[in-house]
Structure formats: structure tokens, C-alpha cells
């Protein structure tokens, strides 16, 4: 039985033996990011791309564009619920109220990268601390996504909180979209447009995932080298 006012659940814990991905996309206060918690057959993965961090920009003085800061980790053993721990990474998402409020925590080392496909090539970059304390508050009902597996939905709202770097705290306050994908999921995300597309586009950061490459980019960015 579904304990939900909608014909699909907002699961607080990974579905046993399932294939699912929770995505949060947000933009505001000069920052933008996408984050994914995924699982397949009881093993977890975590990916994120963050744009506009001041600490990354100071490490790239010759460019007007800050370096994107990225993480991609797979084959993670689950902790309690959506709490993930592996070398250099602790990440958590918590359902506070179904279809209304989710909180997010992160303490990790990430990479500030020069090349969009660095994570699927050499995996080199500037190692930087990255963390956050974030809250997503929905302002619309969840909407099922046509032509996707049952249980897939997307929902808009606001994001508020702090992104934490080696240089201190950066507040973020802006628009956000949270999505739950069961089965296949879109391969491209535009963080400024809060938009997911089925096919990848060139010029974006490439994040390895359990279901293949996921590209994440900014619509207003001049691009990476």
C-alpha cells in the first residue's frame, strides 16, 4: 500500500533491489549545482557538479569562469537510508516530510577540473574540500513524468542553505527541482534551466554513473576549454 496522497510514493529509503536515482538541481546566489543519489541492486552511487564556487575561481586566475567542482563515486555500500560513506566522502539526503521537505548534507573532497570529460579520462584536478547543509522545500505538487517507469516524478521548489569550501561558507538561495527516476533517466541536465533532457549535449561536465555518462552544464556559461 502506498502511504501517499499521490498514486506513487516519495520513498525515504532505497527500494530493495531497485534501480533508482534521486536528483536535485538548483540555481541561485551566483551558484548552481546538480546532485544525484543512485542505486542499482543494493549498491549506491553519488555524483555532483557545482558551478560558481569562489574557491575554484581563485585557483584559475587566467579565466573569467570558475572551474566546475565535481564528484563521482560508485560501488558504495549503503549505511542507514540514503547515508553514503566511502573514501573522502560522506553524503546524506533525508526525507523530512514526503513531497514537501528534504534535507541534504555533504562532507567530501572534490575535484576542480579544467576539462569537461576529465572524470572519464585521467581523473586529474585540484583537490578541494566541499560540503553543504541544504534544504529543499517544494512549492508545487509532484508531477509524473510521461513515458518513464511508474514512480518517476519531478517537483519544483526552493533551495536554501550553505555550500562549504576551504575558504568558508557561501549561502545559496534560489530555485530548485527535485526528481526521482526509476529505471532509465535523462542523460543531460541544465542547472540554470532546472531542465533534464533525454540526450547529452556537448560542452558539459561529464559525470560517470551506474547507467553511463551524465552531462551537466550551465545554459549561461561560456563553456570550458
N, C-alpha and C positions, 0 to 999 in steps of 0.2 A: 504494500500500500504506500502511495506517495503522500508524505506529510507536507503538502504544499497547496497553496491556493491556485496554482497553475498546473497544467497537465504534464509537468516534468519537474524533477527535483533540483535543488541547489545543494549538492552534496558537500558536507563538511569534511568528509574523509575520502580517500581514494576508493574508487569502485573496485572490489576484489576481482582480479583477473581481467580488468578492463583496459581500454585504450582511450585515454582522455587527455585533454590539455586545458588548463585554465590560463587565460591571457588577460593582462591588464595593460592598457595603452593610455598614456596621459601626456598632456602638454600644458605648460603654464609657467609663469615666472621666469621665462627665458630658458627653461629646461624642457626636455621631452624624453620619454623613455617607453620601452616595451619590455614586458617581463612575462615569462612562461614557466609554469609548473606543469610537468607532463609525467605520464606513467604509461607503461606497457607491461602487462603480465607481471605486475608486482614490483617492477624496478622503476626508479624515478629519474627524471632529468630536470635541469634548471637552465634557463637562458635569459639573458638580458642585454639590451643595448641602451646606453644613456648618452644623450647629446646635450652639449651646452655647459658641461661642468667646468668651473673656473680653473680647478687644479690641472685638468687636462690641457686647457688652453695655454697655461703658463709653461707647459712642457713643449709647446710648439710655437715659439715666438715668431717664426717666419710666416705664419699663416693667419688669416683672419678668421678661420674656422677652428673651433676647438676639436681636438681629437675625440672621436667616439670612444666610450669606455664600455667594454664588453665582457661577458662571462658566458661560457657554455660548458656544462658538466653533465655527463650521462652516467648510467650504471650506478646510481646512488641507492643505498639501502634506506628504506623508509624508517623514520622514527615514529613519533606519535602524530597521527593525522598527516597534515601537509608540512611537517617539520623535516627538513632535509639537512644532513650533515655529511660533509666529506672534506678532503684536504683543502684548507683555505676557504671554506665556505660553510656558512650557516644561513639558511633561508627558511622562512615560515610564512604561510598565509593562514588566517584564522577566520572562519565564518562567525561573526558576532551576531548577526540577525540575517536569516535567509532572505535573499533577493533585496537586501537593504544595506548591510554594512559588513565589509570585510576589512581586516587589518593585515598589514604586511610588515615583516621585519627582515633585515639583511645585515650580516656582518661577513665581509669577504675580502679577498684580494682579486682585483680585476686587471684587465689589460687595456691601456690606452694605445690604440693602433693607428698606423698610417695607411695601410692598405685595406680596402673593404673586405677582401677574401682572406685576410691573414689567418683566421682561425681554421681554415681548411687547407692552408699551405704550411708555413713554418710554425705558426702559433707564437710569433715573437711580438713584443711590445713593451711599453713601460708598465711595470707592475705598480699598481696604485691601490690603496685601501678604498673600499666602497661600502657604504651601508645606508640603510634608510629606516625610518619609522613613518609609516603611511597609513592613511585611512581612506577607503573608497566608500562614498555614500551615494546610493542610487537616487535618481530623480525621475526615472521613468520605469514602467513595468518591463520585465524581461520579454524579449521577442524571440520566438523560434526562428531558426534560420532555414529558409526553404532549400530543398534538395540536399540536406545533410542528414546524418543519422539522428534518430529520435533522441531527445535530451539536449541537443545543441541549441544554445541560445546566446543572445548578446543583449547588453543593457548599458545605458549611458548614466553618467552621474558626475560627481566631482571628486577630486583628489586633494588631500591636504596633508602636510607633514614636512619632514626634513629629509634631505639627502645629505649623507655624511661622507666627508672625504678627509684626506690627510691635512687639508687646510682649514677644516672646520665644518660648519653646518650651512647648508643652502636650503632655504624654505621653498616649497613648491605649493602652489595653489592654482588649480585650473580644472579643465575639463578632462573627463576620463571615460573609457569604455571597458567594461569587463565582459569577457566571453568565456563560455565553456563549450569546448569542441569534443564530441565523441567521434571516434573513427578518424577519417581524414580531416585535415584542417587547411586553411589558406596558407599559401607559401610566401606572401608578401604583405608587409604592414607599413603603412604611412603613419608615423607617430603624430605629426601635426594635424592630419586629417582624421585621426582616430579611425582609420579605414583599413579593412582587411580585403585582400584580393586573392583569387584562386591561384594566379600565376605570379612568379617572381619577376621583378624588373631589374635592369642593370643599375649599377652605381650605388647600391645599398650595402650595408654591412651584412655579411653572410654568417649566420649562426648555425652550426651543426646541431641537429636534433635527432631524436629517435626515428622520426619519419622523414629524414632528409633535410636539405638546406632550407632555412627560413631567412628571408632577407628583410631587413628593417631599415627604413630610410626616412629622411625629412623632406617634405614637399618644398619647403622654402630654402633648403640648403643648396649651396653652390657645388656641393659634391666633394668627394675625396680624390686624392691623386690617382 
